Amino acid sequence: MRIIIIIGNYSTKFYHLIWELMQAVATQLSFPLPQAGLEQQLKQANFKLDRLARLDGLTQVANRRRFHEFWWREWRRMQR
């Protein structure tokens, strides 16, 4: 996206105000795009962290945390 502003016979102070406004608008317009990418990276990192927290690093077998989660889920299912 490109913004073009034609400046005529304005004072230097006014020119700087317009330049600051253009920079602020450009910052606001470009900010959500990198943020969306960061949000996706955060989701992927959290998924990997969750997986690491539930698997043994050496054997890749479910660890005690995963066992307790599974046990409680099955216990609640059995009580229905």
C-alpha positions in Angstrom: 0.0 0.0 0.0 1.4 3.4 -0.9 0.2 6.8 0.3 0.9 9.8 -1.8 0.4 13.3 -0.4 0.9 16.3 -2.6 2.3 19.2 -0.5 2.0 22.7 -2.0 3.3 26.0 -0.4 3.0 24.9 3.2 5.3 25.9 6.1 8.1 23.6 7.2 6.4 23.0 10.5 3.2 21.8 8.7 5.3 19.6 6.4 6.8 17.9 9.5 3.4 17.4 11.0 2.2 15.7 7.9 5.3 13.6 7.8 4.7 12.5 11.4 1.1 11.7 10.6 2.1 9.6 7.6 4.6 7.7 9.7 1.9 7.1 12.4 -0.6 5.8 9.8 2.0 3.6 8.2 2.9 2.1 11.6 -0.7 1.5 12.4 -1.4 -0.2 9.1 1.7 -2.4 9.1 1.4 -3.5 12.8 -1.3 -6.2 12.5 0.5 -8.1 9.8 3.6 -9.0 11.8 1.4 -9.6 14.9 -0.6 -12.2 13.1 2.6 -14.1 12.2 3.8 -13.8 15.8 0.4 -15.2 17.0 0.8 -18.2 14.8 4.4 -18.8 16.0 3.2 -18.5 19.6 0.5 -21.2 19.0 3.0 -23.5 17.4 5.5 -22.9 20.3 2.7 -23.6 22.9 1.8 -26.8 21.0 5.4 -28.0 21.1 5.8 -27.1 24.7 2.6 -29.0 25.6 3.8 -32.0 23.8 7.2 -31.8 25.5 5.5 -31.6 28.9 3.6 -34.8 28.3 6.3 -37.0 26.7 9.6 -38.4 28.0 12.4 -36.7 26.1 14.4 -39.9 25.6 11.8 -42.6 24.9 9.0 -40.4 23.6 6.6 -42.4 25.8 3.8 -40.6 27.7 5.0 -39.5 31.1 3.4 -39.3 34.5 1.5 -36.0 33.8 -0.1 -37.6 30.7 -0.9 -40.7 32.7 -2.7 -38.7 35.4 -4.7 -36.7 32.8 -5.7 -39.9 31.0 -6.6 -41.6 34.4 -8.8 -38.7 35.5 -10.6 -38.5 32.2 -11.3 -42.2 32.2 -12.3 -42.1 35.9 -14.9 -39.3 35.2 -16.1 -41.2 32.1 -16.6 -44.4 34.2 -18.6 -42.5 36.8 -21.3 -41.5 34.3 
